[in-house]
Amino acid sequence: MRAARLVVEGLLVVALPVIAFMLLRIRLMPFPDLNDPAMHTTFIVDPHDIFERYSDLFTPTARLREGARVGLLVPARISYLLFGPVGGFVVFRYMLAVLAVGTAYLLLRRLAGVAAGLTAALVVMTCPVIITAWGTDFPDSASVSYLIGALACLAMPSLEHRVRWGAAAVVLLTLAAWAFAASAVIGGCFAAVYFALRWWREREHLRRDVAIAVGVSLATTVILVIASGLLLGQFDFILPTVASLIYLAHPSQEALWHSSSWAWAPYETYLLVLPVIALAWLATAAGRIKSLSTPHLMIGAGFTVAVLAAAAMQFIGRMQLLEEHYFSSLSWAAAMLTFGLVLAVVGRPLLEHRVWRWSVPAMVVAVALAYEFSPRFATIPSSGGVLALAAVALLLVVAADRVPIGLAHSLQRPTVLVLLGGFTAGILMITVAPIVPHGAIPGVVPSPVPQFSSALGGSDR
């Protein structure tokens, strides 16, 4: 009986991306707004020809780094060869979606039950930022899924199979880094938090696990070297990556790609989602630190550290980890896992009831459906309005976490559900809020405007 139930669960998770695509009319592919996605498509379709024709031209400008994104290009090339241009694109995106929702589901299922796992999977599957990333051939399309899978595996509560889960996490982190080098920032923050927690709580076998992680990462890289040479025509993708990082670190290149002013920040209000979710986790975890499980702490604390690191590199350093949505999308991998975790913790009065537990994933679907059918009602015309909504959303989740336990169940559970629904709707509205057009701003590098508002319901728009 248990085996049959697990099979049904597995089939549901595998079918979830297709169900979501049909039900929510998810946009499959946004209009390309950068040259780079087209460049990656050429490496997927005919990489040997690109290397033969343009190596001499691209090498001095480090443009061959686009052919070194093997974490994206190798699996995308295999999918293209098996299923053709359109079929290969769709199949690869489906596999990326299954990886993301499957690992998110499994992590929260083990932490808080089946309904919590389904909630986490739906949070990922209805995220406009992740949907938009999946829709292009820019490397964040693969990295967001790799990061979700890696972080979920890294936090998986399984002492018996810790080595296996850890090895899977390292494989995915390595793929993410070789797809998009900026992924190393997110992965590095979580690795630091992971090792700190292990040193604090579970120090046994830590050296062994570090050695295994190094070995698995090297083995994954060697496999990618061979696959890159056979499928793409270039065995060495490491030196081109290093050369491109050195080239892009030159002041003349930084001036082209990194804004010296912070004046762009008030316009890109969707970025408020990151601190709101981090603060929501901090607020709900503050009184439970000692009782929280290591996986819970790893996801929440890792995401918080990653947000701070991204902000520091953007505003103090020279990496455009926030101002460019192709880069900032990487942070949404950890954000959506943390979002699902917050819903599971605050929604515990609902999830512990055999009937009410299903109201939490149903609420996530209801919010997405409401926006899909009435997108104009979610439009917030000003950045001040979005900032106010962010404050309200944070207050709602804090209020939901503090609903009196002694309150009658007939009132407690509906109250928690309504407050969590408001919080979830607020996060979605902040994400899809239109970026107010602005003219040239001194010290600000022009960036493409993300099309998050049409990710849900976009197949009919």
C-alpha positions in Angstrom: 0.0 0.0 0.0 2.8 2.4 0.9 4.7 1.6 -2.3 1.5 2.3 -4.4 1.1 5.6 -2.6 4.7 6.6 -3.3 4.3 5.7 -7.0 1.1 7.9 -7.2 3.0 10.8 -5.5 5.9 10.4 -7.9 3.6 10.4 -10.9 1.9 13.5 -9.6 5.1 15.4 -9.2 6.3 14.4 -12.6 3.0 15.5 -14.1 2.9 18.8 -12.2 4.8 20.9 -14.7 2.4 19.8 -17.5 -0.7 20.3 -15.3 0.5 23.8 -14.3 1.3 24.6 -17.9 -2.3 23.7 -19.0 -4.1 25.1 -15.9 -2.1 28.4 -15.5 -1.4 28.9 -19.2 2.3 29.3 -18.4 4.3 31.2 -21.0 6.7 28.9 -22.6 9.1 31.4 -24.1 9.4 35.2 -23.6 10.5 37.6 -26.2 14.3 37.6 -26.2 15.7 40.9 -24.9 19.5 40.2 -25.0 21.9 39.0 -27.7 23.3 36.5 -25.4 20.3 34.0 -25.4 20.6 33.9 -29.2 24.3 33.3 -28.9 23.7 30.3 -26.6 21.1 28.9 -29.0 23.7 28.9 -31.8 26.1 26.9 -29.6 23.3 24.4 -28.9 22.3 24.1 -32.6 25.7 24.1 -34.3 28.6 24.7 -31.9 31.3 23.2 -34.1 30.5 25.8 -36.8 30.7 28.7 -34.3 34.1 27.6 -33.0 35.5 27.1 -36.5 34.2 30.5 -37.8 34.5 32.9 -35.0 37.3 31.7 -32.6 39.8 34.3 -33.8 37.2 37.1 -33.6 35.7 36.2 -30.2 38.7 35.1 -28.2 40.2 38.6 -27.6 36.8 39.8 -26.3 36.2 36.8 -24.2 32.9 36.1 -26.1 33.8 32.4 -26.3 32.7 32.2 -22.7 29.3 31.7 -24.1 30.5 28.4 -25.5 32.0 27.5 -22.1 28.6 27.4 -20.3 28.7 23.6 -20.5 26.3 23.1 -17.6 23.6 24.5 -19.9 25.0 23.6 -23.3 25.8 19.9 -22.9 22.3 18.8 -21.7 20.6 21.3 -24.1 22.7 20.0 -27.0 21.7 16.4 -26.2 18.1 17.3 -26.0 18.4 19.2 -29.3 20.0 16.1 -31.0 17.3 13.8 -29.7 14.2 15.9 -30.2 15.0 18.8 -32.6 15.0 22.6 -32.1 11.5 23.1 -30.6 11.1 19.6 -29.1 14.5 19.8 -27.6 13.8 23.1 -26.0 10.5 21.9 -24.5 11.9 18.6 -23.3 14.9 20.2 -21.6 12.7 22.7 -19.9 10.4 20.0 -18.7 13.3 18.1 -17.2 14.5 21.3 -15.5 11.0 21.9 -14.1 10.8 18.3 -12.8 14.2 18.6 -11.1 13.1 21.8 -9.4 9.6 20.9 -8.3 10.7 17.3 -7.5 13.5 18.2 -5.1 11.5 21.0 -3.5 8.6 18.6 -3.0 10.8 15.9 -1.5 12.6 18.3 0.9 9.4 19.8 2.4 7.6 16.4 2.4 10.3 15.1 4.6 10.2 18.1 6.8 6.5 18.8 7.2 4.4 16.2 5.2 2.9 15.6 1.8 0.8 18.8 1.7 3.9 20.9 2.6 5.9 19.2 -0.1 3.1 20.0 -2.7 3.0 23.6 -1.5 6.8 24.0 -2.1 6.5 22.4 -5.5 3.6 24.8 -6.4 5.5 27.8 -5.1 8.3 27.0 -7.5 6.0 26.2 -10.4 4.1 29.4 -10.1 7.1 31.8 -9.7 7.1 34.3 -12.6 10.9 34.8 -12.2 11.7 31.1 -12.5 9.2 30.6 -15.4 10.8 33.5 -17.2 14.3 32.1 -16.7 13.3 28.7 -18.1 11.9 30.4 -21.2 15.3 31.5 -22.7 18.6 29.9 -23.6 20.5 32.2 -21.2 22.3 30.0 -18.7 20.1 31.1 -15.7 17.5 28.9 -17.3 19.4 25.8 -16.2 21.1 27.3 -13.1 17.9 28.1 -11.2 16.8 24.5 -11.4 20.3 23.2 -10.6 20.4 25.4 -7.5 17.0 24.5 -6.3 17.9 20.8 -6.6 21.3 21.3 -5.0 20.1 23.2 -2.0 17.2 20.8 -1.5 19.6 17.8 -1.6 22.1 19.6 0.6 19.4 20.1 3.3 17.7 16.7 2.9 17.1 15.3 6.3 18.6 11.8 5.9 21.4 10.7 8.1 21.4 7.2 6.5 21.9 8.5 3.0 23.7 11.8 3.7 26.6 10.9 1.5 24.4 10.2 -1.5 22.3 13.4 -1.0 25.5 15.4 -0.5 27.1 14.0 -3.7 23.9 14.8 -5.6 24.0 18.4 -4.3 27.7 18.7 -5.3 26.9 17.4 -8.8 24.1 20.0 -9.2 26.2 22.8 -7.8 29.0 22.0 -10.2 26.6 22.0 -13.1 25.2 25.3 -11.9 28.6 26.9 -11.7 29.7 25.7 -15.1 26.4 26.9 -16.6 26.6 30.3 -15.0 29.6 31.3 -12.9 27.5 33.7 -10.8 25.8 30.6 -9.3 29.0 30.0 -7.3 28.0 33.0 -5.1 24.7 31.3 -4.1 26.3 27.9 -3.8 29.2 29.3 -1.8 26.9 30.9 0.7 25.0 27.7 1.3 28.1 25.7 1.5 29.5 28.0 4.2 26.3 27.8 6.2 26.1 24.0 5.7 29.6 23.5 7.0 29.0 25.9 9.9 25.9 24.0 11.0 27.6 20.7 10.6 30.5 22.0 12.8 28.1 23.2 15.3 25.6 20.4 15.5 26.9 17.3 13.6 30.6 17.4 13.4 31.1 13.6 12.9 32.5 12.6 9.4 32.7 16.2 8.3 36.2 15.8 6.9 35.1 12.7 5.0 32.2 14.5 3.5 34.4 17.4 2.4 36.8 15.0 0.7 33.9 13.3 -1.1 32.5 16.7 -2.2 35.8 17.7 -3.7 36.1 14.4 -5.5 32.6 14.5 -6.8 33.0 18.0 -8.1 36.2 17.1 -9.9 34.6 14.0 -11.4 31.6 16.0 -12.6 34.0 18.5 -14.2 36.0 15.8 -16.0 32.7 14.3 -17.4 31.7 17.7 -18.6 35.2 18.2 -20.3 34.7 15.0 -22.2 31.1 15.8 -23.1 32.0 19.3 -24.1 34.7 18.1 -26.5 32.5 15.4 -28.1 29.2 17.4 -28.3 30.4 21.0 -28.6 33.8 20.8 -30.1 35.8 22.3 -27.2 37.3 20.2 -24.5 38.8 23.1 -22.5 36.0 25.3 -21.2 37.9 26.1 -17.9 40.5 28.5 -19.3 37.9 30.4 -21.5 35.8 30.9 -18.3 38.8 32.1 -16.3 39.9 34.4 -19.2 36.4 35.9 -19.5 36.2 36.6 -15.8 39.6 38.4 -15.9 38.5 40.3 -19.0 35.1 41.4 -17.5 36.9 42.5 -14.4 38.7 45.2 -16.3 37.5 48.8 -15.4 36.5 49.5 -19.0 34.2 46.4 -19.0 32.8 47.2 -15.5 31.8 50.6 -16.7 29.8 48.9 -19.6 28.0 46.4 -17.4 27.8 47.6 -13.8 26.0 50.7 -12.7 28.1 53.1 -10.5 24.9 54.6 -9.1 22.2 53.1 -7.0 19.5 55.2 -8.7 18.2 52.2 -10.7 17.1 50.3 -7.5 13.8 52.1 -6.8 12.6 51.1 -10.3 13.2 47.4 -10.0 10.7 46.8 -7.3 10.5 43.0 -7.9 13.8 42.7 -6.0 11.8 43.6 -2.8 10.7 39.9 -2.8 14.1 38.8 -1.7 14.4 40.9 1.6 10.7 40.3 2.3 11.1 36.5 2.3 14.4 36.7 4.2 12.7 38.9 6.9 9.7 36.7 7.0 11.9 33.7 7.7 13.9 35.6 10.3 10.7 36.8 12.0 9.1 33.3 12.1 12.3 31.6 13.1 13.5 34.1 15.8 11.7 32.4 18.7 12.5 28.8 17.5 16.2 28.8 16.7 17.1 26.1 19.2 14.2 23.9 18.2 14.6 24.3 14.5 16.0 21.3 12.5 19.3 21.7 10.8 17.7 21.5 7.3 15.4 24.3 8.2 18.2 26.5 9.5 20.4 25.7 6.5 17.7 26.8 3.9 16.7 30.0 5.8 20.1 31.1 7.0 21.7 30.2 3.7 19.2 32.3 1.8 19.6 35.2 4.2 23.4 35.1 3.8 23.0 34.8 0.0 20.8 37.9 -0.2 23.3 39.9 1.9 26.2 38.6 -0.3 24.4 39.6 -3.5 23.6 43.0 -2.1 27.2 43.5 -1.1 28.6 42.5 -4.4 26.1 44.7 -6.2 26.4 47.9 -4.2 29.9 47.6 -2.8 31.6 45.2 -5.3 31.5 45.2 -9.0 29.1 42.3 -9.9 25.6 43.1 -11.3 24.0 40.3 -9.3 20.8 42.4 -8.7 20.5 45.1 -11.4 20.3 42.6 -14.2 17.3 40.2 -14.0 19.2 37.4 -15.7 21.6 37.5 -12.8 19.2 38.2 -9.9 17.0 35.3 -11.0 19.6 33.0 -9.4 18.6 34.2 -6.0 15.0 33.1 -6.6 16.1 29.5 -6.3 16.8 29.8 -2.6 14.0 32.3 -2.2 11.3 29.9 -3.3 12.6 27.1 -1.1 12.6 29.6 1.8 9.1 30.8 0.8 7.8 27.2 0.9 9.5 26.7 4.3 7.8 29.8 5.8 4.4 28.6 4.6 5.1 25.2 6.1 6.1 26.6 9.5 3.5 29.3 9.8 0.8 27.0 8.3 1.5 24.2 10.8 -2.0 24.5 12.4 -3.4 23.8 8.9 -0.9 21.2 7.8 -1.3 19.1 11.0 -5.0 18.6 10.2 -5.9 15.8 7.8 -8.4 18.0 5.9 -7.2 21.6 6.4 -3.7 20.6 5.3 -4.8 20.7 1.6 -5.9 24.2 2.0 -2.3 25.5 1.9 -1.4 24.2 -1.6 -4.9 25.0 -2.8 -4.3 28.6 -1.6 -1.1 28.9 -3.7 -3.0 27.7 -6.8 -5.9 30.0 -6.0 -3.6 33.0 -5.8 -2.0 32.1 -9.1 -5.3 31.5 -10.8 -6.7 34.8 -9.6 -3.8 36.7 -11.1 -4.0 34.6 -14.3 -7.6 35.6 -14.9 -7.4 39.2 -13.6 -3.8 40.4 -14.1 -4.8 44.1 -14.3 -6.1 44.0 -10.7 -2.6 43.1 -9.5 -1.0 46.1 -11.1 0.6 48.6 -8.7 1.4 51.8 -10.5 4.2 53.2 -8.3 7.3 52.1 -6.5 6.0 53.6 -3.3 2.9 51.4 -3.6 5.0 48.3 -4.0 7.1 49.3 -1.0 3.9 49.7 1.1 2.7 46.3 -0.2 6.0 44.7 0.8 5.5 46.0 4.4 1.9 44.8 4.5 2.9 41.3 3.2 5.6 41.1 6.0 3.1 42.1 8.6 0.6 39.5 7.4 3.0 36.6 7.7 4.1 37.8 11.1 0.4 38.1 12.2 -0.3 34.6 10.8 2.6 33.2 12.9 1.2 34.9 16.0 -2.4 33.8 15.8 -3.2 32.8 19.4 -2.9 29.0 19.8 -5.8 29.1 22.3 -8.1 30.5 19.7 -10.9 28.2 18.8 -9.9 26.0 15.8 -13.0 27.2 14.0 -11.3 30.6 13.9 -7.6 29.8 14.2 -7.2 27.8 11.0 -9.3 30.1 8.7 -7.5 33.1 10.1 -4.0 31.6 9.4 -5.1 30.6 5.9 -6.4 34.1 5.0 -3.3 35.8 6.4 -1.0 33.4 4.5 -3.1 33.9 1.4 -2.5 37.7 1.7 1.2 37.1 2.1 1.4 34.8 -0.9 -0.7 37.3 -3.0 1.6 40.1 -1.9 4.7 38.3 -3.0 3.2 37.6 -6.4 2.0 41.2 -6.8 5.5 42.6 -6.0 7.0 40.2 -8.5 4.8 41.2 -11.4 4.5 44.9 -10.6 5.5 46.8 -13.7 8.8 48.6 -13.8 8.1 52.3 -14.2 9.8 53.6 -17.4 12.6 56.1 -16.9 15.0 57.9 -19.1 18.8 57.9 -19.0 20.1 58.1 -15.4 23.7 59.2 -14.8 25.8 56.2 -13.7 23.1 53.7 -14.5 23.7 51.1 -17.2 20.5 50.4 -19.3 19.1 46.9 -18.6 16.3 45.0 -20.3 13.0 45.2 -18.6 11.9 41.7 -17.3 8.6 40.4 -18.5 7.4 38.7 -15.3 3.8 40.0 -15.6 3.0 37.7 -18.5 4.6 34.5 -17.1 1.3 33.2 -15.8 -1.4 33.3 -18.4 1.2 34.3 -20.9 0.4 31.5 -23.4 -2.8 33.4 -24.2 -1.4 36.9 -24.3 
